[in-house]
Amino acid sequence: MQKSAYSIAVVGATGLVGREIINTLEQRLFPIAELRLYASLQSAGETLTCGALTALVEPLDAARFGGVDIVFLAAGEQVSAAWLARATESGAVVIDLSQLFAADPDVPVIVPEVNAADIADYVARSAIASPDAPAIALAVALKPLHELVRVLRVVATTFEPVSSLGRVGIEELQRQTIELMSGQSTEEPAIFPRRIAFNVIPQAGEFLAGGQSSYEQQTMQVLRRVLDAPDLPISVTRVHVPLFFGSAIAVNVETEARLTAAQAREVLLVAPGVLLRDDTVAGEYPTPADVIEQDATSIGRIREDEALNVLDLWLAIDNLRKGSAVNAVQIAELLIRDYL
Amino acid sequence: MQKSAYSIAVVGATGLVGREIINTLEQRLFPIAELRLYASLQSAGETLTCGALTALVEPLDAARFGGVDIVFLAAGEQVSAAWLARATESGAVVIDLSQLFAADPDVPVIVPEVNAADIADYVARSAIASPDAPAIALAVALKPLHELVRVLRVVATTFEPVSSLGRVGIEELQRQTIELMSGQSTEEPAIFPRRIAFNVIPQAGEFLAGGQSSYEQQTMQVLRRVLDAPDLPISVTRVHVPLFFGSAIAVNVETEARLTAAQAREVLLVAPGVLLRDDTVAGEYPTPADVIEQDATSIGRIREDEALNVLDLWLAIDNLRKGSAVNAVQIAELLIRDYL
């Protein structure tokens, strides 16, 4: 840490993730000298507080990044594509929460508990990528196992909330739920490709030629990079379910040699960023509702599979906290500790 | 078919599955000479129709099965345990929809599209088991692939509706949804182990020593029996999600040799009981809401995995139709065609 406090900008400050970044900066007592907040023209004008600081949300079009140390880009891929260069040209380091750089070798993708050392590579483009919630939860859970016994194959199925598409996702689930509970037919969906209320939708992003979706591919790319396992075969099926907040993942992991459930529990109990909730006899396992406002990746239902050297696990993570904002702020903490 | 019409009894006639059995018998023009309907004392007294027939629902305690050809037991494991012998002692054949006999070698478990020939084994106990929805969907989808290239390993994660626990499951989701949407805190859950509204619960049945749940174990046992693959390693994670009707399964299948997505599509397109909805370019894939009132197992998102010889698929099935009532009535159709 070279300075006593830093100049921070948040782009997308009024969104669900942007607000959570501001909350997290405050909760974790991040040393802020100046806070600049940007949003679209429609969302600008609001005043937000972060600890003792108060800042007016300004229109992004008028943004200036001179003197800023760290810029959080939390307004989606298009904004990240348009603003990365402008944010870094005056010396700021960008922490990008879109998945635009999932496969860009010049932008390190960081889960601090897993691959903090890779952060040094930020110098190539003055940018670091913070992954999305499924990749973060999988990385935090699989890294300790992978260090013990090499992971050979991963099969994951996600249960993702509507808040991962922002406030409009929440509004669509609310509206459709009210319509259906009052016996009305639902309007055409606007945000999700099908009705989401009382339904599940196995689509996140656009479908690619091989049949995977773009977000599934990003999760696979990011997980391989963060685990430093470039050849690891990963199958991810990302599914939206009618949850507002919190998400879960069913994971099946094949390892090179046998890893017992007891061994996995032992290593996960002390793993950074992991909260073990794994006592099915006592009914202990994490659900999405249980992990809201928590910063750990919760793990339960650890069990040995019938197949040789295969374990099953169940993960739950708050998609807006550790799944987005907390991971990004942790990256900022590493940056100021070692580099800025 | 030895008779022109049969005497049929339905135990659990007023439940969700019982009513659907009566509907299905009518829709499929099952030849019924006499219909006897039984339910608990509290549910008895109602009059139900099945085509031209009308029957009063009588209390199960007063049931008599003399002269009955086929008895559908659709009132859960306890009722099946108590009534199987009494139903069969006067010559009836039982079709059991509980999963009490999932592992009983003397009770064949039948998915008509998959292992119709095994029905001959009903003579041991005058009983046939009809599996639950996940096992039926998996069997219908995997059998044609298994015949083409031997299946070596299956990983499945289910998305199951509250109606699989009967009307009380539906009422609990309704009540909790209304409470949450009106800003109230929810009462203690009564049917599910946690809150189900806007949440997901990775528990179906009770947990066993190895960490699997009882229903997960049943699905695995039944699927191996129906596919005639006694050593097939299967991992199933059964999850309740806030759906009323319809269910879905994400499936990952490892085969002995390569099976391309195109080959899988070709064989599934003409497979019995399968409806192929697999054109992600056009946004075609089945969701639970799409398959309600359908009798097929819908399949989409067929894609080759990164691992060698692995395919991913997405299944959806109406848990009350093909997932329960339709499969049981199909078994009855086989019985009268060949044996009664």
Interface residues (C-beta under 8 A of the other chain):
Chain A: R153 V155 T157 F159 Q174 T177 I178 M181 P193 R194 R195 F198 N199 V200 I201 P202 Q203 F207 G210 G211 Q212 S213 M220 P233 I234 S235 T237 V239 V241 P242 L243 F244 G246 A248 A250 N252 A261 T280 V281 G283 Y285 T287 P288 A289 D290 G300 R301 I302 R303 E304 D305 E306 A307 L308 V310 D312 W314
Chain B: R153 V155 T157 F159 Q174 T177 I178 M181 P193 R194 R195 F198 N199 V200 I201 P202 Q203 F207 G210 G211 Q212 S213 M220 P233 I234 S235 T237 V239 V241 P242 L243 F244 G246 A248 A250 N252 A261 T280 V281 G283 Y285 T287 P288 A289 D290 G300 R301 I302 R303 E304 D305 E306 A307 L308 V310 D312 W314
